[in-house]
Amino acid sequence: MPVSRDSDPVFSLVGVTRAFGAVRAVDDVSLDFARGRTTILIGTSGSGKSTVLRLLIGLEWPDAGEVYCDGEPLQRPRVPSVRRSVGYVIQDGGLFPHLTVLGNLALLPHHLGWNRARIRERALELAELTHLKESQFARFPAELSGGQLQRVALMRALMLDPPTLLLDEPLGALDPLVRHGLQDELCEIFRRLGKTVIMVTHDLAEAAFFSDRLVLMRRGRVVQTGSIEDFRRTPADDFVRGFLAAHRDLPGSAA
């Protein structure tokens, strides 16, 4: 069992390294992800944020160290059941272009034996939660706006009501006005559902909006964890100071 600061983490990384050739995308990282809490992974491009998410559900495998899920080592036979307990939203939503909205939502439930009535009932529940119209169920992804695509991607991640959500830059490709509105909606969804959320973003203001537990990464390593105020009051090094200085309009910043 890993030595953990959190008494009941959903996921833990213990001394995990993942390399691609000579590049260590994740370099000796130890992290806990607390149950029922939102954790935001931030950092510049190539810092290892997305690789951490992929390691948690066995899409990447560590070259060294151990990944734990619910206190047990993540081994290959466990991966399918772990993935069914996680809703995963990738950067572009990952919807299948040849399927309608409802077809995308139905893929995994249908595989697990859900009938059409149950699938539609669940889709309607999630459409109400995410403010998507039922009339859009018959549309294809190319017929949806960016905001609608992200709503559908979130709905698909929530279809099986998983206890954990992994979100990889879910709002990164949206224009500022749509992004702002969806930030408010996502925050309310997280609050209502009470799930464990692990989200990647490179936007520090967005990270601080969603959670007071931020994990700043650089070159595959964790530089600092804590709230935005922790980063301001006691920055770990010059990189943290520079990262803060490079972002404008942070919560609490002087006008």
N, C-alpha and C positions, 0 to 999 in steps of 0.2 A: 504493500500500500504506500502511496506517496505521502510525504509529510506535507500537510495542507494547512493553510491559514484559515480556510473555510471549512466548517465542520461537515458540510454536506454538498460538495461541488458536483455539478452534473458532469463536467469534463475537467480533466487535469492534464497538463503537459509536464513531464518531469525530465529535465535534461535533454529535450528533444532537438535533434539536428536533422535537417533535410537538405541535401545538396543536389544541385543539377550541374554536373561537371565540376568545374573548379569554384562555382558560386554556391555559397551556403545561403539558401533562401531563408532558412530558419537555423539559428546557430545557438545551440545549448540553451533553449528556452524552457523555463519552468513557470507555469501559470495555472491558476484555478479559475473556474467560471462558476459563480455561485448560482444555486437553484433559485429561480424566480426573480432574478435580477438582470438588468440590462447592462452589458459591458460593450464598450466601443473600442475597436482597434483602429488606431490612427497612425499616420506616418506618410512619408513621401512614397512615390511609386517605386516598387521594387524592394520595399522594406520588409516584406514577408507576411503581410496581413492576410492576404487571400490564401497563401499556403497554409497558414495556421487553421483556417476554416476547413480546408480540404483534408488536413491531417486528422481533424476531429471526427470525420465520418469515413475515414479510410479511402478517400480518393487519392491521397498520397500516403506513403508509408515512411516512418522515420528510419533514417540510417543509423541513428543512435538515440537512446532514451526510450521513454514509454509514454503512450497515450492511455489515459484511463477514462472510462465512461461509467458513471454511477459506482465508482470505487473499484471497478474491475478492469484489468488490462484489456485494451481493445485488440482482440485477435481476429484473424480473418473470418472464422466461422460466425462471429458475432456481428459482422458488418451489416448484413441485410436487416437484421432486427433493429440495430442502432439507427440505420438510415430511415426506417419506418417511424421512428420516434422523433425525427427531426424534419422540420420544414426548411428547405434550402432555396434561397432566391439568389441566382447568379447575376452578374453585372448587367446584362442586357435583357433579363427576364427569362430567356431560354424557352419561350413558347414555340411550339411546333407550327410552322407557317401554314401547313396543309390541313390543320385541324381548326375547327371553330373554337370559340371561347369555351363552350360547354365540352367539346371534345378534349381540349387540353385539361380541363378540370377533372374529367372522368377517367383519365388514363390509369392512374394508380388504383383508385377505388374499384374500377372495373376489373383490373387484374386481381384484386383481392376478393372479388365475388359480389360486390355491391350491385343491386339491381338499379334500373333506370330511375325509378321513383325515388329511391334513397339518395342517389347521386344528385338529382335535381333539387330535392329538398335541402340538402346540405349546401348546394350552390346558391340557392336563394337566401339561405341564412347568411352566407358570406357576402353576397351581393349587397344585402342590407348593411352589413358591418362596414364594407369598403365603399359604399355609395356608388355601386355600379348598377346600371339599369338592366332588368331582365331582358329587355329588347335587344341588348347587345350580345346575348348568349350565342346567337346564330352568326355573328360576325367572325371574320378571320383576322388574325393579328395585324395584317397589312391595312385593315380598315379601322384600326383603333389609333387614338392619340397616344402620345408617350405616357401621359398620366393614366390612361385607361389600361395600357399594357402593364404598367407596374401594379395596378390594382388586381389585374387578373393573375399576375405572377404571385402576388401575395396570397390571393385566394387559393391558388393551386397548392402553395406551401401549407395552407391551413386546412385543406380538405379532410385530412385524417385526424384533425385536432391534436397535432403533436405537442408535447410539453415544451419543446425547444425550437426556436427559430434561429437560423443562420442567414444573415443578409449581407451580401457582398456588393457594396456600393449600389444599393437599390434605387437611389435617386440621382446618381451621378450624371446621367445623360439628359436630364430634364432641364428646361429653361427655368430661370429663377422664380418666376411667379408660380408656376405649377409645382416646383420643388418646395416652395414655402408652404403652399397649401397642403401638400402631401405630408410634409413634416408634422404639421399639426394633427392630421388624421392618424398617421402612424403612431404618434405619441399617445393619442387617446386609445388606439387599439391595444397597444402594449399595456396601458394602464388597466383597461377593462378585462383583458384576457389573463393577465398575471403570469405570463409564460417567461421562461428563461430566453433572453434575447442576446445574441452575439452578433454585432454589426460592424462592418468595415466601412470606413470613410477616410478620405484624405482632408476633409473639411473640418477644421477644429471647432468652428462655431456650431456646425451641425452636431458634432460629437457632444459638445457641452450641452446642447439643447436636449438631447435624448437621455443623457445619463451623467451622474457624478462619478462614475467609475470608468476612467479612460486608461488605455494602455498604449503608450507611445513607442513605436518601433523604428529602428534604423538599422539597415544592413543585416537584417535577420535577427537582431537582438532586441530585447526589451530595454528601453532607456529609462522609462519612468512610468509608474502607475499612480493613479489618484484622481482627484477632481481638478478642474481647471484652476481653481484657487490654489490647490497644492502646487501646481505647475508654476503659478505666478509667484507664490511666496517662497518656495524652496525648489527652484529648478535644479535638476540633477547635474546639468553641465551646460556648456555653451550651445550645444545643439538644441536643447530644450528652449533656451532663451531665443535663439534664432527662429525656431519653429513658431513660437508665440509671436514674435515680432513680424513674421511674414503674413500673419492673418489679421485682417481688419474686422471691425464690428463684432468683436467677441462680447458675450454677455458681461456686463459690468464695465466695459471699456468706456473711457471718457469720450464724450462726443467731440 
